[in-house]
Amino acid sequence: MERAIAKLKVVVPLTLLIIFLLLYLNFRRITETLIVMLSVPFALVGGIWLMWLLGYNLSVAVAVGFIALSGVAAETGVIMLIYLDHAVDGDPVKMCL
């Protein structure tokens, strides 16, 4: 367990850094990247609350699940931001696609 925690201390920040880099390469603006990355801590807090509510302990499987959760939260943030950008532009054809 100690070896797994030591590896996760490297993997989790590296995963967040890769997500941040990919978002920046996609949007080419730091503000939109930070907006999307702001959704990740809220998702992780919700996951921690659910762990506490269900009485789960932190394990390697749970930590991998949190890595996946951060990716899904970032993806959902990207979709919402793209939809909002199209809605602000006011082009109904783009919003339907």
C-alpha positions as CSV (number, residue, x, y, z in Angstrom):
1,M,0.0,0.0,0.0
2,E,2.9,2.4,0.8
3,R,4.4,1.7,-2.6
4,A,1.1,2.4,-4.3
5,I,0.6,5.6,-2.4
6,A,4.2,6.7,-3.4
7,K,3.4,6.0,-7.0
8,L,0.1,7.8,-6.8
9,K,1.8,10.9,-5.4
10,V,3.6,11.1,-8.8
11,V,0.8,9.8,-11.1
12,V,-2.0,12.1,-9.8
13,P,-0.3,15.4,-10.3
14,L,1.2,14.2,-13.6
15,T,-2.3,13.3,-14.8
16,L,-3.7,16.7,-13.8
17,L,-0.8,18.4,-15.6
18,I,-1.4,16.4,-18.7
19,I,-5.1,17.3,-18.6
20,F,-4.2,20.9,-18.2
21,L,-1.8,20.8,-21.1
22,L,-4.3,19.1,-23.4
23,L,-6.9,21.7,-22.5
24,Y,-4.5,24.5,-23.2
25,L,-3.6,23.1,-26.5
26,N,-7.3,22.8,-27.3
27,F,-8.5,26.2,-26.3
28,R,-5.2,28.2,-26.8
29,R,-6.3,30.5,-23.9
30,I,-5.4,30.1,-20.3
31,T,-8.6,31.5,-18.9
32,E,-10.8,28.9,-20.6
33,T,-8.4,26.2,-19.5
34,L,-8.6,27.4,-15.9
35,I,-12.4,27.5,-16.0
36,V,-12.5,23.9,-17.1
37,M,-9.9,22.8,-14.5
38,L,-12.0,24.5,-11.8
39,S,-14.6,21.8,-12.2
40,V,-12.1,19.1,-11.2
41,P,-11.8,20.0,-7.5
42,F,-15.6,20.1,-7.2
43,A,-15.9,16.6,-8.6
44,L,-13.2,15.3,-6.4
45,V,-14.8,16.8,-3.3
46,G,-18.1,15.1,-4.3
47,G,-16.2,11.8,-4.6
48,I,-14.7,12.2,-1.2
49,W,-18.1,13.0,0.3
50,L,-19.5,9.9,-1.4
51,M,-16.6,7.8,0.0
52,W,-17.3,9.1,3.4
53,L,-21.1,8.5,3.1
54,L,-20.7,4.9,1.9
55,G,-17.9,4.2,4.4
56,Y,-15.2,3.3,1.9
57,N,-11.5,3.4,2.6
58,L,-8.9,4.8,0.3
59,S,-7.4,2.1,-1.8
60,V,-5.6,1.8,-5.1
61,A,-8.8,1.1,-6.9
62,V,-10.4,4.2,-5.4
63,A,-7.4,6.4,-6.3
64,V,-7.6,5.1,-9.9
65,G,-11.3,5.9,-9.8
66,F,-10.5,9.5,-8.7
67,I,-8.1,9.8,-11.7
68,A,-10.9,8.7,-14.0
69,L,-13.3,11.1,-12.3
70,S,-11.0,14.0,-12.8
71,G,-10.8,13.2,-16.5
72,V,-14.6,12.9,-16.8
73,A,-15.0,16.2,-14.9
74,A,-12.6,17.9,-17.3
75,E,-14.4,16.5,-20.3
76,T,-17.8,17.6,-19.0
77,G,-16.3,21.1,-18.4
78,V,-15.0,21.2,-22.0
79,I,-18.4,20.2,-23.4
80,M,-20.2,22.9,-21.3
81,L,-17.7,25.6,-22.2
82,I,-17.9,24.8,-26.0
83,Y,-21.7,24.8,-25.7
84,L,-21.7,28.2,-23.9
85,D,-19.3,29.7,-26.5
86,H,-21.6,28.7,-29.3
87,A,-24.6,30.0,-27.4
88,V,-22.9,33.4,-26.9
89,D,-22.0,33.6,-30.6
90,G,-25.7,33.2,-31.3
91,D,-25.2,30.9,-34.3
92,P,-28.1,28.3,-34.0
93,V,-26.6,26.0,-36.6
94,K,-23.4,25.5,-34.5
95,M,-25.5,24.9,-31.4
96,C,-27.4,22.0,-33.1
97,L,-24.2,20.4,-34.2
